[in-house]
Amino acid sequence: MSEHPGWVAVFLGVIAFTALLQAAFVIGLAVASRIAHRRLRETEERLEPQIGAALDQITRLSAALSDASAEARRRAIRLDATATRLAVDISAMVGSGADRVEDLAGATAESLAARLAAPSEAGRRPFLRALALMKGLRRGIAVWRGDDGP
């Protein structure tokens, strides 16, 4: 190395210069990192109240939706119970109405049969038609109710 004393100084200078550049680069990164961190913190502080308010609104909205859903479920259950009770009541009314019509038809048919005992053919003809109508009505009600009677 003693043969090239000038070159040693040049290489040492280059090494020192690159070390200085590396140090400046690291210092620049540290300063830039600190600035970015400060800006991020400022942005966070500025947005935190807005985000907090939005989250509070979302929480209130989800609670309201939950309450509305529970109320709708309760109303649906009540509506189902009411509809079921109404269907049973209507079925009972229709059944009792059909029984009354059947009883009236039977009574009318028996009354007509008693009147048909009259000896006159001309006098019996309207009664025979009415009797046939009543028997048909009675049979129709029996079929409608599912009875397989005569």
Secondary structure as UniProt FT lines:
FT   TURN            2..3
FT   HELIX           5..115
FT   TURN            116..117
FT   HELIX           121..145
//
